[in-house]
Amino acid sequence: MNTVTSESKNLGELIQYHRKNKNLSLSKLQEIVGIDKGSLSRIESGGVKRPDFQSILSIAAALDIPHNDIVEQYIELGHKSEVIYSILQNELATIEHPPLIYKIAAKFLETPSEDSFELVQELYQTIDSVEDAPIQLSLCHLIIDYSRSHGIMPYIAKGLYRKYMIERNDFSKLKETYQSGKYILDYANFLSDKEKIIAHYSLAVHAYNLMLYEECISLCSYILEKDEPLGEYKAKAVYSIACSYHYLGQYEQCRVYLEECSKFPFSYISDNARLMKLITNGKLGNTESAILQLEDYLKNPSDYNLIYAVTELFNLYLSINDFVSAERLLKYEDWMLESINDERVTPFKKSRLAYFYLLKGILLLNMQLCGEAFDCYIESTWKYMDIGMYDKAILSLLHISHAIMKDETLLTMEVVKKLDLMFDQLIKKGLIA
């Protein structure tokens, strides 16, 4: 009686189990796969220590053996690293069996009698050819864990670096990925000079998006010290410091760094600095002058900075109750939505779109268009939630509550349903009980 299961750890027994399960003789299997009966028998009995992989795949296809099962058994046969690596490359080409990729990569690193550093180095370089982010992350985790257990410090550093550069693109987990990303700095000495600069700048931008402006300034200070005099990362760091001082309310310090921006040969930095000077002018109480300058800027704005100019001007109009001029800015909405699709978009830029809908809601409420205003507040809430800014999301919702407190007739069943959906999401996020 056949007692071998499909979970057998022996490749030969696995093949034999599936062949007998299909009531196929060795002779019949030979006809199907073109491998002589004697070789098939030796494979089943374990007489062939390391059978050809393509032959095994042909047998598996004929017997309907699950791909995962056959590959997992095959890599247990003690192959050289190049054989395991070729199987890994084959799986990476299709990405049809993601969990299997991790297992093959782990087996590759376990190849006996080979240099651990060289193995992990080759696997790390393989990540460059992978486009699937979850697969990249799984390989990074493997490299980090393996390097830690083997004391390979450079690849603990490089693994953490690569992991962070992938995870930071998930705007819904900004706080979590920033905290984990800072571990890179503990291993920074094992990174190249360029990787150190990129890591510090990436963390600085991350801090800025979380409104951790002092941390942004500190991280950028490293770049000012280490990057070449007119380097692009240095230019971006100077601008980031200027913006951080702006949002800290230290406008004179902001102006100092904005002037520094003019020394760099990058047109987009100059445009950014020019706009920030106009915005800072408004914060200093020069409202009329700032409005005129921002209106002039909007005659020929860059696609990237359009949203910043519009929201700042929008806010200035509302501050002086110029609702007619504020309403004219709504014509930029579609353009701003299109600009958000730019590959350079940051969480901070997305937050400005959320802020635009908040301002639009305020405008519409003052125009007595309450239903449309509530829709804008809700849109603002959703967009803040998309980037993990839940405190600002709640503040957007509070605008609806305040309006209803002033006029209870605004509390319709439709509004209740929309609010119920929003609060359900906030409860799921654990933000309210």
N, C-alpha and C positions, 0 to 999 in steps of 0.2 A: 504494500500500500504506500502511495506517495505521500510523505508527511512534510515535504519541503514547501515552504510558503514563498510568496512573491517578495517577502521582506528578507529573504535569505541574504547573508553577507557574503556568500560565495558566488562569484560570477557564473561559474559552470553550473552550479545547482539552480541558479535563477533561470538560466537558459533551458536547462532540462525540465524544470517545473513547467514553464510556459509551452515547451514543445509537447510534453505529454498532455497538458491541459487542452491542447488543440488536436490531440490524437494524431500527431504527425510522427512518422518514422524518420530516422536519420536519412534514409534514402530519399524520402519525399522532400525533406528540408534541403538536401543537396540539390535537388532539381530546382527548387525555388531560388536559392541564393547563389548557386554556382560554386560552392565550396565543397571539396570532396568529403565523403562520409567519414574517412579516417580522421581528418582534421577536426571535423565537427565533434567527433567522439572524444578526441583529446582535449578540446576546449571544455566540453562538459565535465570531463574527469579531472580537469586542472592540469593536464599534461602539458598544455601550452601555457607557459608562465605569463607571457605578455603578448596576447594575440593582437593582430592589427586592428586598430580602432575602427576603420571603415568597414572591415569585415564584421565586427561586432554590431555596428549600426545596421548593417544589412540583415543580420540575423534577428535583431530586435524588431526591425520593421516587419519582417515576415511573421514573427510570432506575436506581434502587437504588444511587445514589452514596453511599458511606459518609459519615455526618454529619461526622466529623472532617475528611475531605478537602474537602468543599464549603465548610465554614466557614473552614478555614485559607486556602483560596484567596480567599474573599470578603473577608476582612479585610485582604488584601494590596492592595486596590484604592484605598487612600488616602482612606478615608472621614473625615468629621468625627468628633470625639470622642463626640458624642452618639449617633451611629449605632453605633460600636463598643461604647459603654457599654450600649446597649439590647440588643445581642447578648449581652454579658456577663451582664446581668440575666436574660436568657432561659435561659442555661446554668445560672446559679445557682439558678434555680427548679426545675430537674430534677436536677442533680448526676449526670447520666448519663454525662458525659464529663469526668472530673476533669482530665486533662492538658490538655484543650482550654481550660479556664478560665484556667489560667496563661498560655497563649499569647495568649488574647484580652486579658487584663489587661495583658500586656506590650505588646501592640500599642496599647492604649488610652493607655499612658504615652508611647508613641512618636509620638503624634499631632503632626504638624508645625504650626508657627506657633501653638501654644497654650502657656499658662503652665505650666511644669513643676510649680511648687508647687501650683497649683490642681488639676492632674490627680492628683498623688499624694495630695492632701488628700481628693479625692472618692473615690479608690479605698480609702483608709484607712477612711473613713466607711462604705463598703460592707460592710466586714467585720462590722459590727454586725448585719447582716441574715443572715449566714451561720451556720448551726448546725453544719455539718460541720467538725470540728477539723482534719483534714488539709488541707482546702481553706483554712481560716483561716491555717494555718501557711504554706502555699505562697504566699498573698498577702502575708503578713508578710515572708517572705524576699524576695519581689520588691520590696516597698516599701523594705526595708532596702538591698538592692543598688542599686536605682535612686537612692535618696536619697544614698547614698555617692558614686556616680559623678557626681551633679549637685550635691553640696555642700549638700543640703537637711537641715541639722542637726536641726531639730525632728522630722522624720519618720524619721531614723535612730533618735532617742530613742524616739519613739512606736512604731515598728516593733519595736524590741527589747523594749519594755515589753509590748506585746500578745503577742509571741512567747513571752516568759517566762511570762506569766499563763496561757497555754495549756499549755505544756510542763511546768510544775510539777505538773500534775494527773496526770502519769504517774509513779506512785509507784515503779515499778521502775527509774527512772533518776534518783533523787534527787541523787546526787553530780554527775552530768554537768550536769543542768539548773541546779543551784545555781551551779556554776562559770560557766556561760554567762550565767546571770541577773545575776551581779554586774557584767557589762559595762554594764548599765543605769546604774549609778552614775557611769560616766564621762561620761554624757550627761544626767545628772539635771537640769542647769540649763535644759534645753530642755523639760522636762515641766511640767505645771501643778502648783500646790502640792498639790492633792489626789492627783495621780498620784505625786508624790514620796513622800507619806506612805504610800500604799498599796504602792508598790514597796518601801520600807524595811521595812514590816511584813511583807509577803509573804516577803521574803528573810530576815527575822528568824525567822519561823515555820519556814522551810525549814532555816535553820541549827540551830534547836532540834531539829527532827526528825532531823538528822544528828548530834546531840549535840555541836554546835559552840557550846557555851554562851557562851563569851566573845564570839564573833561575834554571837550573838543579842542579848546585852546592848548591844554597841556599836551595832547597827542600831536597836534600840529607843530608845536614848538620843536619836537624831535626832528620833524621834516625840515624846518628852517635851518637846523644845525647840520643835518646830514646830506641833504640834496644839493646838487650842483647850483651855482649862483643864479642861473636863469632857467632852472629846471621846471618842467610843467607841474610836477607834484608840489614844488615849493610855491609856485604861483597860486595853485589851488588852495594850498594851506594858508597862505597870506589872506586870500579872500575869505576862507572859512573862519579865520580868526576875526576878521573885520565884521562878518555877519554875527558871530557869537557875541562880540562886544555890543553890537547893535541891539540884540535881543536881551542882553543884560542891562540895557539902558545906559551903557557907558559910551555915549555917542562921540565924545572927543577921541577916545581910543579907537573907536570904529573908523573915524575919519583918517587917523594916522595910517592905519593899515590899508585903507582904500587908496590912499595916495601911493603907497608902496606898489599896489597892483599895476600902476602905470608903467613900471619899470620892466614889465615882462612882455615878450613879443607874442602874446596870444590874444587874438581879437575877442574871443568869447569872455575872457577874463576882464578885458576892458569894458565890454558891454555890461557884464554883471556889476562891475564896480560903479559904472556910470548910473545904473538904475538904483543901486543901493544908496548912492549919494543923494538921489532925489527922495528916496523913501526916508532916509535919515533926516533930511531937511524938514519933512512933514512932522516927524516925531519931536523935533526941536521947537515946535509951535509955529513954524512958518507955513501955516496951512495954505494961505492964498498963493504964495510962491510955489509951494510943492504941487498944488493942483495944476497950476499953469505949466510947470515943468513936466509933470506926468502926462498931461494932455498932449504936450509936444512930443514926448517919447512915444506915445501910442500912434502917432502919425506914421512911424516906421519902426515898429517893435520887432524884436527877434521872436521866433516861434517859441523858443525855450522860456524866455522871460515874460512873455505876454501875460501869463496868469498872475505873476507877482505885481506887475504894473496895474492891472485891472483891479485886483483885490485891494491894493493900497489906495488907489484913487476912489474906489467904491466906498471904502471906509471913511475917507476924508469927506466925501459928499454927504454921507449919512451923518457925520459928526456936526455938519452945519445945516442939516435938514434940507439939503438941496436934492429933493427926491426926483425932480425932473432930470437933472444931469445924471443922477445915479441910474435912472431907468435907461438912459441911452447906452450905458455900459452893457446891458443885457445882450446887445448885438454880438458881443464877443464870445458868448457862451459856447457855440458850436466850435469855434476856433480853439478855445481852451480845451474842450473835450478831445479834440483831435491831437492837440499837443501832448496830452497825457499819455498817448500811445508811443511817444518817443522812447527809444531804448535807453536813453539817459535818465529817464524819470526816476525820481527819488521819493521815499515816503513823505519827505517834507513838501515836495511839490504836490503830491496827492492831497496832503492836508490843506493846501491852499485852495484846491477845488472844493473840498468840504467846507472851507471857510467862505468861499464864494456863495455856496448855496445857503449858508447861514445868513450872509448879508442880503442875499436875494429875498429870503424869507422875511427879514426885517423890513425891507423896502415894500414888499407886497402887503404885509400886515398894515403898514402905514397908508397904503393905497386902498385899504378896506377889502382886499382880495384874500380873505382869511383862509379859504380852502386851499388855494394855490400856495399861500405862505406856509401852511402846515405841511404840505407836500415837500416844500423846499427844506424845512427843518428836518423832516424825516430822511430826505435824500442826504442831507449833511450828516445825520447820525449814522446812516449806513456806510458812508464813505470814510468817516472817522473809524468806524469799527473795522473796516477792511484793512486798516493799517495799524490796528491795535491801540488806537488812541481812545480808549473807552471813557476816560474822564471828560474829554471834549465831546464825545458822542452824547453823554448824559446831559452836558450843558446845552447842546442843541435841542434835546428833547424838552428841557426845562422851559425853553421859549414858548412851547405849546402850552405847558402848564400855566405859565404866567398869563398868557393871553386868555385862557379859559377862566382863570380866577377873576380877570377883569370883566369878562362877559361870558356867563354860563351858557348862553344860547349857542355858543360855538362848539359845545360838546355834543356832537352828533354820533349816531351809531357807527357811521363810516370811520370817523376819527377814532372811536374806541377800538374798532377792529385793527386799525393800523398801529395804534399804540400797544395793543395787546401783543401783536407780532413782534414789535421792537423789544418789549419787556421780556418776552419769552426768550429772545436771543441773548439779552443781557443776563438773564437767570442762568442760561446754559453756560455762559462764560464765567459764572460765579461772581459777577459784579454786583448783583443785588440778590437778596434772599427772598 
